[in-house]
Amino acid sequence: MSIANVGSTDRIIRILGGIILIAAPLVTSFGLWENQTARILAIVIGAILVLTGLLRFCGLYKILGIRTNG
């Protein structure tokens, strides 16, 4: 039995979304990124998304009993 609970499409979406959330506050001048808390929050959430995508495991999915990997 595999511990993975994140499927291929979910994985791609998480990794790409995470990269965007990490990069956006660093490379854009959108007004929201002037707020330090918003900038840090976006980077942390982005890192979590990338990590869960790479590991193919999501703790929240585990708690809720969700599996997107067939």
Contacts in CASP RR format, 6 or more apart in sequence:
PFRMAT RR
TARGET T0000
AUTHOR 0000-0000-0000
METHOD contacts of the structure
MODEL  1
MSIANVGSTDRIIRILGGIILIAAPLVTSFGLWENQTARILAIVIGAILV
LTGLLRFCGLYKILGIRTNG
2 69 0 8 1.000
3 57 0 8 1.000
4 56 0 8 1.000
4 57 0 8 1.000
4 69 0 8 1.000
5 56 0 8 1.000
5 57 0 8 1.000
5 58 0 8 1.000
5 59 0 8 1.000
5 61 0 8 1.000
5 62 0 8 1.000
5 65 0 8 1.000
5 66 0 8 1.000
5 67 0 8 1.000
5 68 0 8 1.000
5 69 0 8 1.000
6 14 0 8 1.000
6 52 0 8 1.000
6 53 0 8 1.000
6 55 0 8 1.000
6 56 0 8 1.000
6 57 0 8 1.000
6 58 0 8 1.000
6 61 0 8 1.000
6 68 0 8 1.000
6 69 0 8 1.000
7 56 0 8 1.000
7 67 0 8 1.000
7 68 0 8 1.000
7 69 0 8 1.000
7 70 0 8 1.000
8 69 0 8 1.000
9 68 0 8 1.000
10 53 0 8 1.000
10 68 0 8 1.000
10 69 0 8 1.000
11 53 0 8 1.000
11 56 0 8 1.000
14 49 0 8 1.000
14 50 0 8 1.000
14 52 0 8 1.000
14 53 0 8 1.000
15 49 0 8 1.000
15 50 0 8 1.000
15 53 0 8 1.000
15 54 0 8 1.000
17 46 0 8 1.000
17 49 0 8 1.000
18 45 0 8 1.000
18 46 0 8 1.000
18 47 0 8 1.000
18 49 0 8 1.000
18 50 0 8 1.000
19 46 0 8 1.000
19 50 0 8 1.000
21 42 0 8 1.000
21 43 0 8 1.000
21 45 0 8 1.000
21 46 0 8 1.000
21 49 0 8 1.000
22 42 0 8 1.000
22 43 0 8 1.000
22 46 0 8 1.000
22 47 0 8 1.000
22 50 0 8 1.000
24 30 0 8 1.000
24 33 0 8 1.000
24 42 0 8 1.000
25 33 0 8 1.000
25 38 0 8 1.000
25 39 0 8 1.000
25 42 0 8 1.000
25 43 0 8 1.000
26 43 0 8 1.000
32 38 0 8 1.000
33 39 0 8 1.000
33 42 0 8 1.000
52 58 0 8 1.000
52 59 0 8 1.000
56 69 0 8 1.000
58 66 0 8 1.000
60 66 0 8 1.000
61 67 0 8 1.000
61 68 0 8 1.000
END
